[in-house]
C-alpha cells in the first residue's frame, strides 16, 4: 500500500477545462511513499512548500529515514535547475564536509531533472553517517524536489526505497484531476 503525497500549494482540486498553464500555486509534484511513512511536518511560507515524512514513532527532529517533498515557488523567475543545484550542493557540503557524490541527469514527465546521491561519512551534528538522494525537477514555474535521507550508510533496502519512490514521480497541476490518475514516468536517466 502506498501513501500518495501530492505537494501543491492549492490542494482544492478544480475540474480541468482545457489546457491551463501551471502557476506557482498550482504546479507541484506527486510521489507515492510507503504507507509506513506519515506526515511529520507540513509548511508553506509562500516561497517554499514543504512536506516531511517519517516512520512513527520517529519525528522530523529525530529520524533515521526522512522523505522530504519540496516546491520552491516562482523558481523560473530567478534560478534555473542548473544554477540552483551547485548552490544547493555547496550548502550541503558546508554541513557535511567530504561527502561522496554521484550525479545523473534525466527527466520527469519530460521536464529536466537531476538526481544526486551523497554519502556523508560523519554528519558533524549527529556524529552518524548520512546518505541522501535528491531529485530536482525544473517545472514550468517552480523548482521541485524529492529528498530521501538516511542516517546511516545506505543499505540495499534503502536503495530499493529510493528506486521505488523515484518511479512514482509526476509533475502535476492541482487543477488537472487527470494528472493524478495517469501513470507516472518517474525519473528517467539520460544515460
C-alpha positions, 0 to 999 in steps of 0.5 A, a space after each residue: 500500500 502506498 501513501 500518495 503525497 501530492 505537494 501543491 500549494 492549492 490542494 482544492 482540486 478544480 475540474 480541468 477545462 482545457 489546457 491551463 498553464 501551471 502557476 506557482 500555486 498550482 504546479 507541484 509534484 506527486 510521489 507515492 511513499 510507503 504507507 509506513 511513512 506519515 506526515 511529520 511536518 507540513 509548511 508553506 511560507 509562500 516561497 517554499 512548500 514543504 512536506 516531511 515524512 517519517 516512520 512513527 514513532 520517529 519525528 522530523 527532529 529525530 529520524 533515521 529515514 526522512 522523505 522530504 517533498 519540496 516546491 520552491 515557488 516562482 523558481 523560473 523567475 530567478 534560478 534555473 535547475 542548473 544554477 540552483 543545484 551547485 548552490 544547493 550542493 555547496 550548502 550541503 557540503 558546508 554541513 557535511 564536509 567530504 561527502 561522496 557524490 554521484 550525479 545523473 541527469 534525466 527527466 520527469 514527465 519530460 521536464 529536466 531533472 537531476 538526481 544526486 546521491 551523497 554519502 556523508 561519512 560523519 554528519 558533524 551534528 549527529 556524529 552518524 553517517 548520512 546518505 541522501 538522494 535528491 531529485 530536482 525537477 525544473 517545472 514550468 514555474 517552480 523548482 521541485 524536489 524529492 529528498 530521501 535521507 538516511 542516517 546511516 550508510 545506505 543499505 540495499 533496502 534503502 536503495 530499493 526505497 529510493 528506486 521505488 519512490 523515484 518511479 512514482 514521480 509526476 509533475 502535476 497541476 492541482 487543477 488537472 484531476 487527470 494528472 493524478 490518475 495517469 501513470 507516472 514516468 518517474 525519473 528517467 536517466 539520460 544515460 
